Amino acid sequence: MEIGKIDSPKTVLVVAAHPDDPEFGCGGTLARWADQGCRIHYLICTAGDKGSKDLEMTSERLAALREGEQREAARRIGAADVVFMREPDGEFEPSLRNRERIARHIRELTPDVLVTHDPWRRYQLHPDHRNVGMCALDAMVAARDHLYIPQLFREGLMPHAVPEILLYGPDTANCWADISGSVDRKLDAIRAHVSQVTRIQELDDRIRERARQAGKAHGLPLAEEFYRIEQR
């Protein structure tokens, strides 16, 4: 199924482990939706405060840098806002506390589409990618029924069942997006993550080649792939 066949959603929530994950994982699709008038909201679960090879860098400085980079990248994509949970990088837990925080966001925003990491991807090395993906899905379940996390209901946050869930970076895709017209925005947004990206031309070439390989399977010049779960 081609994502373009799904009518452009009105509201999308992207739950990601680190600053830069939304752009690398699905930036072309997000830029395309933003151009269609969709309101895109980012929820970044960790501070990204460990991702540096600079031996002089501190976690505090890096976290501040990466928040600024993520805000600029989101602006380039066309996202409406970015919220940071600021859990320590590499230590995110799919706990009840974090489940409640994400479920609260889902009920507040009532998104048409939830986008997150595929927690079941084989050889997914980073624990935050696994744990954030799983916690986001657990929160999606908790957000849809009022007896889960009763405090939210008492606060007046009504249950919300997200109709479409898209997992990016899957081993096996069942839907995809044509990003031929938005790949340049994806790349421009990735370049905002100055603390993370080097050898820009090589990176651009690698991302374009990956998009070409994804598109080739679906008769498209360039694509991003997802595993889609419907909740009706």
C-alpha positions in Angstrom: 0.0 0.0 0.0 1.4 3.4 -0.9 1.1 5.9 1.9 0.0 8.5 -0.6 -3.2 6.5 -1.0 -4.0 7.3 2.6 -5.6 10.7 2.5 -3.3 13.3 3.9 -3.7 13.1 7.7 -4.6 16.2 9.6 -2.5 15.5 12.7 0.6 13.2 13.0 2.5 12.4 16.2 6.1 11.2 15.7 7.5 9.5 18.8 11.3 9.2 18.4 14.2 8.2 20.7 16.7 10.9 19.8 17.0 14.2 18.0 17.6 13.4 14.3 15.6 10.1 14.4 12.5 11.6 12.7 14.5 13.1 9.9 16.6 10.0 9.2 13.7 7.6 9.7 10.8 9.3 7.8 11.8 12.9 7.0 10.7 12.7 3.4 7.2 11.5 4.3 6.9 14.1 7.0 7.9 16.9 4.7 5.4 15.7 2.1 2.6 15.7 4.6 3.6 19.1 5.9 3.3 20.5 2.4 -0.2 19.0 2.3 -1.3 21.0 5.4 -0.8 18.3 8.0 0.2 19.4 11.5 3.2 17.3 12.6 4.2 17.0 16.2 7.5 15.6 17.5 7.9 13.9 20.8 11.6 13.3 21.4 12.1 10.9 24.3 15.8 11.3 25.2 18.2 14.2 25.4 20.6 12.6 22.9 23.3 13.5 25.4 25.7 10.6 24.6 26.0 10.8 20.8 29.3 12.5 20.4 32.8 11.4 19.5 34.3 14.7 20.7 36.3 13.8 23.8 35.9 17.4 25.0 32.1 17.3 24.8 30.0 17.1 28.0 26.5 15.6 28.2 25.0 19.0 29.3 26.5 20.9 26.3 25.5 18.1 23.9 21.9 18.0 25.1 21.5 21.7 24.6 23.1 21.6 21.2 20.9 18.7 20.0 17.7 20.4 21.2 18.5 23.4 19.1 19.4 21.3 16.1 16.2 19.3 16.4 14.1 22.4 16.6 15.8 23.7 13.4 15.4 20.4 11.6 11.7 20.3 12.5 11.3 23.8 11.2 12.9 22.7 7.9 10.6 19.7 7.7 7.6 21.9 8.4 6.6 20.4 11.8 4.3 22.3 14.1 6.2 21.7 17.3 8.8 19.7 19.2 8.4 18.4 22.8 11.4 16.9 24.7 11.0 14.3 27.4 14.7 14.6 28.2 15.3 11.0 29.4 19.0 10.1 29.5 20.4 8.8 26.2 20.8 5.1 26.3 18.6 4.7 29.4 15.0 5.1 28.2 12.8 2.5 29.9 9.4 1.3 28.6 8.1 2.0 32.1 4.6 2.8 33.3 5.7 6.3 33.9 6.9 6.8 30.4 3.9 5.0 29.0 1.7 7.5 30.8 3.7 10.5 29.5 3.3 9.3 25.9 -0.4 8.3 26.3 -1.1 11.8 27.7 0.4 13.3 24.5 -1.7 11.1 22.4 -4.9 12.0 24.2 -4.0 15.7 24.0 -3.2 15.8 20.3 -5.7 13.1 19.1 -3.5 12.3 16.1 -4.7 10.5 12.9 -1.3 8.8 12.6 1.3 7.7 15.1 4.8 7.2 13.7 7.6 5.5 15.7 10.5 3.1 15.6 9.8 -0.6 14.7 10.7 -2.3 18.0 10.7 -5.7 16.4 13.4 -4.9 13.8 16.0 -7.7 13.8 19.4 -6.6 15.1 18.0 -3.3 16.3 21.1 -2.5 18.4 20.2 0.8 20.1 18.2 0.1 23.3 16.4 3.4 23.0 15.1 2.5 19.6 13.7 -0.8 20.8 12.3 0.7 24.0 10.8 3.8 22.6 9.0 1.9 19.9 7.6 -0.6 22.3 6.6 2.1 24.9 4.9 4.2 22.2 2.8 1.2 21.1 2.0 0.4 24.8 1.0 4.0 25.2 -1.2 3.9 22.1 -3.1 1.0 23.7 -3.4 2.9 27.0 -4.6 6.0 25.2 -7.6 4.3 23.6 -9.5 3.0 26.6 -10.6 5.2 29.6 -9.9 2.6 32.3 -6.2 2.7 31.4 -4.3 5.4 33.3 -7.5 6.6 35.1 -5.7 9.9 36.1 -5.8 11.1 32.5 -9.6 10.5 32.3 -10.1 12.3 35.6 -8.2 15.2 34.1 -10.7 15.3 31.2 -8.4 13.7 28.6 -10.8 11.5 26.7 -9.7 8.2 25.2 -8.3 8.3 21.6 -7.7 5.3 19.3 -5.1 6.3 16.7 -6.4 5.0 13.4 -3.0 4.4 11.7 0.3 3.4 13.2 3.4 3.5 11.0 6.7 1.9 12.1 9.7 3.2 10.3 12.9 1.2 9.6 11.1 -2.2 9.4 12.6 -5.4 8.1 9.4 -6.1 6.1 7.4 -3.2 4.8 3.7 -3.3 3.9 3.4 0.4 2.8 5.6 3.1 1.5 5.8 6.8 0.5 7.0 8.4 -2.7 9.6 11.0 -1.5 10.8 12.0 -4.9 9.5 15.5 -4.3 10.6 15.8 -0.7 14.0 14.1 -0.4 15.8 17.5 -0.7 13.9 18.7 2.4 14.7 15.5 4.2 18.4 16.0 3.5 18.3 19.7 4.4 16.7 18.9 7.7 19.3 16.2 8.4 22.1 18.8 7.8 20.6 20.8 10.7 22.0 18.2 13.0 25.5 19.7 12.9 26.8 17.8 15.9 25.9 14.5 14.3 26.6 14.6 10.6 30.0 14.7 8.8 31.0 14.0 5.2 27.8 15.6 4.0 28.1 14.5 0.3 28.7 10.9 1.3 25.8 11.0 3.6 23.5 12.6 0.9 24.6 9.9 -1.6 24.0 7.1 1.0 20.5 8.4 1.9 19.5 8.8 -1.8 20.8 5.3 -2.6 18.8 3.8 0.2 15.7 5.7 -1.0 16.3 4.5 -4.5 16.5 0.9 -3.3 13.3 1.3 -1.4 11.6 2.9 -4.3 12.8 0.3 -6.8 10.7 -2.4 -5.1 7.5 -0.3 -5.6 8.1 1.3 -9.0 9.0 4.7 -7.6 12.2 6.8 -8.0 12.6 7.3 -4.3 10.7 6.0 -1.3 10.6 5.5 2.5 9.2 2.2 3.8 7.0 1.5 6.8 5.1 -1.3 8.5 1.5 -0.1 8.9 -0.9 -1.2 11.6 -4.6 -0.2 11.4 -6.7 0.3 14.5 -10.4 0.7 13.7 
